């Protein structure tokens, strides 16, 4: 069979396959079950497989590569415009061939098993953190309904609630005591599970030189560094630092025509989790800069720049600008394999 390129629409049990020749003309279409699809990968001569970067795509890409096939993963949002007529599995498979034929779509790097393992830790940690925050807020609200206001801070809340539960003379209603005791136990259990995940991430960082380099950047901690390495994988796919920041959705949205150029808020495209971590890191940088300014100590140039941007644009815009800067610094440190060094204050020796 003269099938050199194969577009595959993945699913859990049914796989739509469109086979094209060297002139990109579809010569055969098949709808395969999972066992038949696995047999196709093993028995078909080496070919160029086009897949959408969706659920299970990285697994099938690794499997096909081991069997000698060339694999290209395309971002699903770029494949969608090539779907003709109504959306079906058949038109999706043909759209992948058209998208690959255009040659202008950057492919997605195939993730390794190790990368997906690290991402699994992050995916399980994030909802546990959200649940923990929700339970803490619920306890604050319940106590406030009874006229009990507790200062900010998770540890402060847990300590004071535990003290009230231990005090039998505290005028808490009996049923509220039961609810609070169950919620405190749930929060403690969540914290134990989060700590176990953090220990696994620390073990990953201890064995990865790139993660260790990234963690030396201000505002980049264990979570951001491990999530960045696990998600990005192949940093050299981005030719410039601005392309990397744009991929993270940290560059302005543009709506320009003719001689008029209009830039608005950031695009918010790319990985939401990475962008959130970088934003939190930017807030930490601003907090460190303010702390140094209050102490009247000489500030590194990065902190001076951060404070200048905040005075000019406000806190929120400065936070996003710093997150953009952090993304560019990550690109430089990662691609050039160098250590980050904080520039000293103006007038001080390096």
C-alpha positions as CSV (number, residue, x, y, z in Angstrom):
1,X,0.0,0.0,0.0
2,X,1.3,3.5,-0.9
3,X,0.3,5.0,2.4
4,X,3.1,7.3,3.6
5,X,1.1,9.5,5.9
6,X,-1.7,8.5,8.3
7,X,-4.0,10.8,10.1
8,X,-5.5,9.3,13.3
9,X,-8.4,10.5,15.3
10,X,-7.8,9.0,18.8
11,X,-10.5,7.8,21.2
12,X,-10.8,5.2,24.0
13,X,-12.1,2.3,21.9
14,X,-12.7,3.4,18.3
15,X,-10.0,5.0,16.2
16,X,-10.6,6.7,12.8
17,X,-7.7,6.4,10.4
18,X,-7.2,8.3,7.1
19,X,-4.3,7.1,5.0
20,X,-2.7,9.3,2.3
21,X,-0.1,8.8,-0.3
22,X,3.0,10.9,-1.0
23,X,0.7,13.5,-2.8
24,X,-1.4,13.9,0.3
25,X,-4.4,12.3,-1.3
26,X,-6.5,10.1,0.9
27,X,-6.5,6.6,-0.5
28,X,-8.0,4.6,2.4
29,X,-10.1,5.1,5.4
30,X,-10.7,2.7,8.3
31,X,-12.5,2.7,11.6
32,X,-10.6,0.4,14.0
33,X,-11.1,-1.0,17.4
34,X,-8.3,-0.7,20.0
35,X,-6.8,-4.2,19.3
36,X,-7.0,-3.7,15.5
37,X,-5.3,-0.2,15.9
38,X,-2.5,-1.8,17.9
39,X,-2.1,-4.4,15.2
40,X,-2.0,-1.7,12.5
41,X,0.9,0.1,14.3
42,X,2.9,-3.2,14.5
43,X,2.2,-4.5,10.9
44,X,2.1,-1.3,8.8
45,X,5.5,-0.2,7.2
46,X,7.1,2.8,8.8
47,X,5.0,5.9,8.1
48,X,4.4,9.4,9.2
49,X,1.6,9.4,11.8
50,X,-0.4,12.7,12.5
51,X,-2.2,12.8,15.8
52,X,-4.0,15.5,17.8
53,X,-2.4,16.4,21.1
54,X,-5.2,15.1,23.3
55,X,-5.8,12.5,25.9
56,X,-3.7,9.3,25.4
57,X,-1.9,11.0,22.5
58,X,1.6,10.9,24.1
59,X,1.2,7.2,25.0
60,X,0.3,6.3,21.4
61,X,3.0,8.5,20.1
62,X,5.7,6.8,22.2
63,X,4.3,3.4,21.2
64,X,4.4,4.3,17.5
65,X,7.9,5.7,17.8
66,X,9.1,2.5,19.4
67,X,7.7,0.6,16.3
68,X,9.7,2.8,13.9
69,X,7.0,5.3,12.9
70,X,7.6,9.1,12.7
71,X,5.0,10.9,14.8
72,X,3.8,14.5,14.7
73,X,1.5,15.8,17.4
74,X,-0.6,18.9,16.4
75,X,-2.3,21.3,18.8
76,X,-6.0,20.6,18.6
77,X,-6.9,24.3,18.4
78,X,-4.9,24.6,15.2
79,X,-6.4,21.5,13.6
80,X,-10.0,22.6,14.1
81,X,-10.0,25.2,11.3
82,X,-9.1,22.5,8.8
83,X,-12.3,20.5,9.5
84,X,-14.6,20.6,6.5
85,X,-18.3,20.3,6.7
86,X,-19.6,18.9,10.0
87,X,-17.4,17.6,12.7
88,X,-17.1,13.8,12.6
89,X,-14.3,11.4,13.4
90,X,-13.8,11.0,9.6
91,X,-13.5,14.8,9.0
92,X,-11.2,15.1,12.0
93,X,-8.8,12.5,10.6
94,X,-8.7,14.3,7.3
95,X,-8.3,17.6,8.9
96,X,-5.1,16.4,10.6
97,X,-3.6,15.6,7.2
98,X,-4.5,19.0,5.8
99,X,-3.1,20.7,8.9
100,X,0.2,18.8,8.6
101,X,0.3,19.5,4.9
102,X,0.2,23.2,5.5
103,X,3.6,23.0,7.2
104,X,3.0,26.1,9.3
105,X,1.8,24.5,12.6
106,X,4.5,23.9,15.2
107,X,4.2,20.4,16.6
108,X,3.9,19.4,20.2
109,X,6.8,17.6,21.7
110,X,6.1,14.0,22.7
111,X,6.2,13.7,26.5
112,X,8.3,11.0,28.2
113,X,6.9,8.7,30.9
114,X,8.9,10.6,33.5
115,X,7.4,13.9,32.4
116,X,3.9,12.6,32.7
117,X,4.7,11.1,36.1
118,X,5.7,14.5,37.4
119,X,2.7,16.1,35.8
120,X,0.5,13.5,37.6
121,X,1.9,14.7,40.9
122,X,1.0,18.3,40.1
123,X,-2.5,17.3,38.8
124,X,-3.2,15.5,42.1
125,X,-1.7,18.2,44.3
126,X,-3.7,21.1,42.8
127,X,-7.2,19.8,43.6
128,X,-6.2,18.9,47.1
129,X,-5.0,22.4,47.6
130,X,-8.3,23.8,46.4
131,X,-10.2,21.4,48.6
132,X,-8.1,22.4,51.6
133,X,-8.7,26.1,51.0
134,X,-12.4,25.5,50.6
135,X,-12.6,23.6,53.9
136,X,-10.7,26.4,55.7
137,X,-13.0,29.1,54.3
138,X,-16.0,27.0,55.2
139,X,-14.8,26.8,58.8
140,X,-14.2,30.5,58.9
141,X,-17.7,31.2,57.6
142,X,-19.4,28.8,60.1
143,X,-17.5,30.3,63.1
144,X,-18.3,33.9,61.9
145,X,-22.0,33.1,62.0
146,X,-21.5,32.4,65.7
147,X,-19.7,35.7,66.2
148,X,-16.2,34.1,66.2
149,X,-13.7,35.9,64.0
150,X,-10.2,34.4,63.5
151,X,-7.2,36.2,62.1
152,X,-5.9,35.3,58.7
153,X,-3.6,32.3,58.1
154,X,-4.4,28.6,57.8
155,X,-2.2,27.6,60.7
156,X,-3.8,30.3,62.9
157,X,-7.3,29.0,62.1
158,X,-6.4,25.3,62.7
159,X,-4.7,26.1,66.0
160,X,-7.6,28.2,67.4
161,X,-10.2,25.7,66.2
162,X,-8.3,22.9,67.8
163,X,-8.0,24.8,71.0
164,X,-11.8,25.5,71.1
165,X,-12.6,21.9,70.4
166,X,-10.3,20.8,73.2
167,X,-12.0,23.2,75.6
168,X,-15.2,21.6,76.9
169,X,-16.3,24.9,78.4
170,X,-16.2,26.8,75.1
171,X,-19.8,27.8,74.1
172,X,-19.8,26.0,70.7
173,X,-23.0,24.2,69.7
174,X,-22.6,20.4,69.9
175,X,-23.4,19.8,66.2
176,X,-21.0,22.6,65.2
177,X,-18.3,20.8,67.2
178,X,-18.9,17.6,65.3
179,X,-18.7,19.5,61.9
180,X,-15.5,21.4,62.9
181,X,-13.8,18.2,64.2
182,X,-14.6,16.3,61.0
183,X,-13.4,19.3,58.9
184,X,-10.2,19.7,60.9
185,X,-9.4,16.0,60.4
186,X,-10.1,16.3,56.7
187,X,-7.7,19.3,56.4
188,X,-5.0,17.4,58.3
189,X,-5.4,14.4,56.0
190,X,-5.2,16.6,53.0
191,X,-2.0,18.3,54.3
192,X,-0.4,14.9,54.9
193,X,-1.1,13.9,51.3
194,X,0.1,17.2,49.9
195,X,3.3,16.9,52.0
196,X,3.8,13.4,50.5
197,X,3.5,14.8,46.9
198,X,5.9,17.6,47.8
199,X,8.5,15.1,49.0
200,X,8.2,13.3,45.6
201,X,8.7,16.6,43.8
202,X,11.7,17.3,45.9
203,X,13.2,14.0,44.9
204,X,12.6,14.9,41.3
205,X,14.4,18.2,41.8
206,X,17.4,16.5,43.5
207,X,18.0,14.4,40.3
208,X,17.3,17.1,37.7
209,X,20.0,19.7,37.0
210,X,17.6,21.9,34.9
211,X,15.1,22.1,37.8
212,X,17.9,23.0,40.2
213,X,19.0,25.8,37.9
214,X,15.5,27.2,37.5
215,X,14.9,27.1,41.3
216,X,17.8,29.7,41.7
217,X,15.7,32.3,39.8
218,X,13.8,34.6,42.2
219,X,10.1,33.7,42.3
220,X,10.7,30.2,40.9
221,X,10.3,27.5,43.5
222,X,10.0,23.7,43.5
223,X,6.4,23.7,42.1
224,X,7.1,26.1,39.2
225,X,10.4,24.5,38.3
226,X,9.2,20.9,38.2
227,X,5.9,21.8,36.5
228,X,7.8,23.8,33.8
229,X,10.3,21.0,33.0
230,X,7.5,18.4,33.0
231,X,5.2,20.4,30.7
232,X,7.6,22.1,28.3
233,X,10.1,19.3,27.9
234,X,11.8,20.6,24.7
235,X,12.6,24.2,25.4
236,X,14.6,24.5,22.2
237,X,11.3,24.4,20.3
238,X,11.0,28.1,21.2
239,X,13.5,30.1,19.1
240,X,13.3,33.2,21.3
241,X,12.3,34.1,24.8
242,X,9.3,36.2,23.6
243,X,7.9,33.1,21.8
244,X,8.1,31.2,25.1
245,X,6.3,34.0,27.0
246,X,3.7,34.1,24.2
247,X,3.2,30.4,24.4
248,X,2.4,30.8,28.1
249,X,-0.2,33.5,27.3
250,X,1.8,36.3,29.0
251,X,2.0,38.7,26.0
252,X,-0.6,41.3,25.0
253,X,-3.5,40.3,22.8
254,X,-3.2,42.1,19.4
255,X,-6.0,43.3,17.2
256,X,-4.4,45.3,14.4
257,X,-5.3,46.3,10.9
258,X,-3.7,48.5,8.3
259,X,-1.6,51.1,10.0
260,X,-3.4,50.8,13.3
261,X,-1.9,48.6,16.0
262,X,-4.0,47.8,19.1
263,X,-2.6,45.9,22.1
264,X,-4.9,44.9,24.9
265,X,-4.8,42.5,27.9
266,X,-2.7,39.3,27.8
267,X,-3.9,36.5,25.7
268,X,-4.2,34.0,28.5
269,X,-3.4,31.2,26.1
270,X,-1.3,28.1,26.9
271,X,-1.1,26.3,30.1
272,X,-3.2,27.9,32.8
273,X,-1.4,26.1,35.6
274,X,2.0,27.3,34.6
275,X,0.8,30.9,34.1
276,X,-0.8,30.8,37.6
277,X,2.5,29.6,39.1
278,X,4.5,32.3,37.4
279,X,2.0,34.9,38.5
280,X,2.4,33.8,42.1
281,X,6.1,33.9,41.7
282,X,5.9,37.4,40.4
283,X,3.9,38.4,43.5
284,X,6.7,36.9,45.6
285,X,9.3,39.0,43.8
286,X,7.3,42.2,44.4
287,X,6.9,41.2,48.1
288,X,10.7,40.7,48.4
289,X,11.4,44.0,46.7
290,X,9.0,45.9,49.0
291,X,10.6,44.2,52.0
292,X,14.1,45.3,50.9
293,X,12.8,48.8,50.2
294,X,11.3,49.1,53.7
295,X,14.6,47.9,55.2
296,X,16.4,50.7,53.3
297,X,18.9,48.2,51.9
298,X,20.4,48.4,48.3
299,X,18.1,46.6,46.0
300,X,19.2,44.4,43.1
301,X,18.4,45.8,39.7
302,X,15.6,43.2,39.1
303,X,13.8,44.4,42.3
304,X,14.4,48.1,41.4
305,X,12.9,47.4,37.9
306,X,9.9,45.6,39.5
307,X,9.1,48.5,41.9
308,X,9.5,51.0,39.0
309,X,7.0,49.1,36.9
310,X,4.6,48.9,39.9
311,X,4.8,52.7,40.4
312,X,4.2,53.3,36.7
313,X,1.5,50.7,36.0
314,X,0.0,49.6,39.3
315,X,0.3,46.3,41.2
316,X,-1.7,44.0,38.9
317,X,0.0,45.0,35.7
318,X,3.4,44.9,37.3
319,X,2.7,41.4,38.5
320,X,2.0,40.2,34.9
321,X,5.0,42.1,33.6
322,X,7.3,40.4,36.2
323,X,5.7,37.0,35.3
324,X,6.6,37.7,31.6
325,X,10.1,38.6,32.7
326,X,10.4,35.4,34.7
327,X,9.4,33.4,31.7
328,X,12.1,35.0,29.6
329,X,14.7,34.4,32.3
330,X,13.6,30.7,32.4
331,X,14.1,30.5,28.7
332,X,17.6,32.0,28.8
333,X,18.7,29.8,31.8
334,X,17.3,26.7,30.3
335,X,18.5,27.1,26.6
336,X,22.0,28.4,27.4
337,X,22.5,26.1,30.4
338,X,23.7,28.9,32.6
339,X,23.2,29.8,36.3
340,X,21.1,32.8,37.1
341,X,22.9,35.6,38.9
342,X,21.1,38.6,40.3
343,X,22.6,41.9,39.0
344,X,23.9,43.9,41.9
345,X,22.5,47.4,42.8
346,X,23.6,50.3,40.6
347,X,27.0,51.6,41.8
348,X,27.9,48.4,43.6
349,X,30.7,46.0,42.5
350,X,29.5,42.8,40.8
